[in-house]
Amino acid sequence: MTIATQPFLHGAYTQRCQALSSRLMSWLPMERIKTVVDLACGTGLVGKAFEAAGCQVTYVDGREENLAPLEAEGRKVYQLNVHSSAPLPRADLILCLGLLYHSEEPQRILNYCAEIAPIIALESLCLDLSGVWCLLMMEDTTRIDQAVDGGACRPSLGWLYRALGKAGYSNIQDFSNSMPQIEPTEGSSGYLYNWRGQQTGDSYQNGYALRKLLVGQRKEAF
């Protein structure tokens, strides 16, 4: 097992998960969040943080190798392709962190999320363009942190707002500027949330992945 073959071992990935966990739990109405679905959970680090805070967490991923360690620990897991629209338990919150850009049907995923939970925490790699854009592409299916079927996309921030609204999340807040800058580590780019658009049409800038963190709430959540 090496960093080259196990991308979830990157120090930058662990720091990102820790930052997402602490920030989200400080912003979200935790007194109303008892159940959580961690969609495309990977190693489940963020879900585990919510679990430690007293939430019941369901871990969902398309890859058995990601779920096996969590299942061995006695956690509730589901293996499914998010495009299948298979039924999942209803929850107070759904985590959609680092997932959306690994799909060529991102709107379908957000609609699916809206059926599961009235509150969504959405983190995504973004396209550096103003306006509503979503670039479709393909990625390497042999990597365990990439799309199972190879489909991928790069949405702009404007597209994310529009897509969340179409899914029924009418109250949307952008918490990106409160996220720390996470430096690159061996084999991994860094993570940049508080970035200014330069209209490059790219999703990376000087070794950093350009990300945004949004929280959306349906009317029944507030």
C-alpha positions in Angstrom: 0.0 0.0 0.0 1.6 3.3 -1.1 0.5 6.9 -1.6 0.7 6.3 -5.3 -1.8 3.4 -5.2 -3.9 4.7 -2.3 -4.9 8.4 -2.9 -6.8 8.5 0.4 -3.5 8.3 2.2 -2.4 11.7 1.0 -1.9 14.2 3.8 -3.8 16.9 1.9 -6.8 14.6 1.7 -6.8 13.9 5.5 -6.4 17.6 6.2 -9.3 18.4 3.9 -11.6 15.9 5.6 -10.7 17.3 9.0 -11.4 20.9 7.9 -14.7 19.9 6.3 -15.8 18.1 9.4 -15.0 20.9 11.9 -16.4 23.7 9.7 -19.6 21.9 8.8 -20.4 21.0 12.4 -19.8 24.6 13.5 -22.2 26.0 10.8 -24.9 23.3 10.6 -27.9 23.2 13.0 -26.5 20.2 14.7 -29.3 20.1 17.3 -31.6 19.1 14.4 -29.2 16.7 12.7 -29.5 13.1 14.1 -29.1 11.1 10.9 -26.6 11.5 8.1 -25.9 9.8 4.8 -22.3 10.1 3.6 -22.6 9.7 -0.1 -19.5 8.5 -2.0 -17.9 8.3 1.5 -14.4 7.1 0.4 -12.7 6.3 3.7 -15.6 7.8 5.7 -13.5 10.3 7.6 -16.1 13.0 7.5 -18.9 10.6 8.3 -16.9 9.3 11.3 -16.6 12.8 12.6 -20.4 13.2 12.6 -20.7 9.8 14.2 -18.4 11.0 17.0 -20.7 13.9 17.5 -23.6 11.6 18.1 -25.2 11.2 14.7 -26.3 7.9 13.1 -24.3 7.7 9.8 -25.0 5.6 6.8 -21.9 5.2 4.5 -22.5 4.8 0.8 -20.0 4.2 -2.0 -19.8 2.6 -5.4 -16.6 0.7 -4.6 -16.5 -2.3 -2.4 -12.9 -1.7 -1.5 -13.8 1.6 0.1 -16.7 0.1 2.1 -15.0 -3.1 3.3 -13.0 -1.4 6.2 -16.1 0.5 7.3 -18.2 -2.7 7.3 -15.5 -4.5 9.2 -15.7 -1.8 11.9 -19.4 -2.5 12.2 -20.7 0.5 10.4 -23.8 0.6 8.3 -22.8 0.6 4.6 -24.5 0.5 1.2 -22.7 -0.3 -2.0 -24.4 1.4 -5.0 -24.0 3.5 -8.0 -25.5 6.9 -7.3 -27.0 6.9 -10.8 -29.2 3.9 -9.9 -31.5 5.9 -7.8 -31.7 2.9 -5.4 -33.7 3.7 -2.2 -31.6 4.8 0.7 -32.7 5.6 4.3 -34.1 9.1 4.8 -31.8 11.4 6.7 -31.5 14.9 8.2 -28.3 15.7 6.3 -26.6 14.3 3.2 -22.9 14.8 2.6 -22.1 15.2 -1.1 -18.4 15.9 -0.7 -16.0 15.4 -3.6 -18.5 13.5 -5.6 -20.4 15.7 -8.1 -17.5 16.2 -10.5 -17.1 12.4 -10.8 -20.3 12.1 -12.7 -21.6 13.1 -16.1 -25.1 13.4 -14.7 -24.5 15.8 -11.7 -28.1 17.1 -11.7 -29.4 13.6 -11.3 -27.2 13.2 -8.2 -28.5 16.4 -6.7 -32.1 15.4 -7.3 -31.4 12.1 -5.7 -29.9 13.9 -2.7 -33.0 16.0 -2.3 -35.1 12.9 -2.0 -33.0 11.7 0.9 -32.3 14.7 3.0 -33.6 18.3 3.4 -30.1 19.6 4.1 -27.1 19.0 1.8 -23.4 19.8 2.3 -22.0 20.0 -1.2 -18.2 20.3 -1.9 -17.0 20.2 -5.5 -14.1 20.9 -7.8 -15.2 23.9 -9.9 -14.6 25.3 -13.3 -13.1 28.8 -13.2 -15.7 30.6 -15.3 -18.5 33.0 -14.4 -22.0 32.1 -15.5 -23.7 28.7 -15.7 -21.3 26.1 -17.2 -20.8 22.3 -16.9 -18.0 20.7 -18.8 -18.4 16.9 -19.4 -15.3 14.7 -19.6 -13.9 11.3 -18.8 -11.6 10.1 -16.0 -9.5 7.1 -15.0 -11.7 4.3 -13.7 -8.7 2.3 -12.3 -8.3 4.8 -9.5 -10.4 4.2 -6.4 -11.1 7.9 -6.0 -12.5 8.3 -9.5 -15.8 7.6 -11.2 -16.8 3.9 -11.4 -18.1 4.4 -14.9 -15.5 7.0 -16.0 -18.0 9.8 -16.5 -17.0 13.2 -15.0 -17.7 16.9 -15.2 -16.5 20.3 -14.1 -19.3 22.6 -13.0 -19.0 26.4 -12.5 -20.2 27.9 -9.2 -23.1 29.4 -11.1 -24.1 26.0 -12.3 -24.0 24.6 -8.7 -26.4 27.3 -7.5 -28.8 26.7 -10.4 -28.6 22.9 -10.0 -29.2 23.0 -6.2 -32.2 25.3 -6.8 -33.6 22.9 -9.4 -33.3 20.1 -6.9 -35.4 22.1 -4.4 -32.7 23.5 -2.2 -33.9 27.1 -2.0 -31.7 28.3 0.8 -28.1 28.1 -0.3 -25.1 29.4 1.6 -21.5 29.6 0.4 -19.0 28.8 3.2 -15.9 28.5 1.0 -14.2 31.7 2.3 -14.1 30.2 5.8 -12.3 27.1 4.7 -8.5 27.0 5.1 -6.0 26.7 2.3 -4.6 23.2 2.3 -1.1 22.9 1.0 -0.1 20.2 -1.6 1.5 17.1 -0.2 3.4 14.2 -1.9 1.4 13.0 -4.9 -1.5 15.3 -4.3 -2.6 18.8 -5.2 -3.6 21.3 -2.5 -7.1 22.5 -1.9 -8.1 26.2 -2.4 -11.6 27.3 -1.5 -11.3 31.1 -1.2 -10.3 31.7 -4.8 -11.0 34.6 -7.2 -12.3 33.8 -10.6 -9.8 34.5 -13.4 -11.9 33.1 -16.3 -9.2 30.5 -17.1 -11.7 27.7 -17.8 -9.5 25.5 -15.6 -10.1 23.8 -12.3 -6.6 24.0 -10.9 -4.4 27.0 -10.1 -0.7 26.8 -9.2 -1.0 23.3 -7.8 -4.3 23.8 -6.0 -7.7 22.3 -6.8 -10.3 25.0 -7.0 -13.1 24.0 -4.7 -16.3 25.4 -3.3 -18.3 24.4 -0.2 -22.1 25.1 -0.2 -24.8 24.1 2.2 -28.4 23.9 0.8 -31.6 23.6 2.7 -35.1 22.7 1.4 -38.0 24.6 2.8 -38.9 21.9 5.3 -35.5 22.3 6.9 -36.1 25.9 8.1 
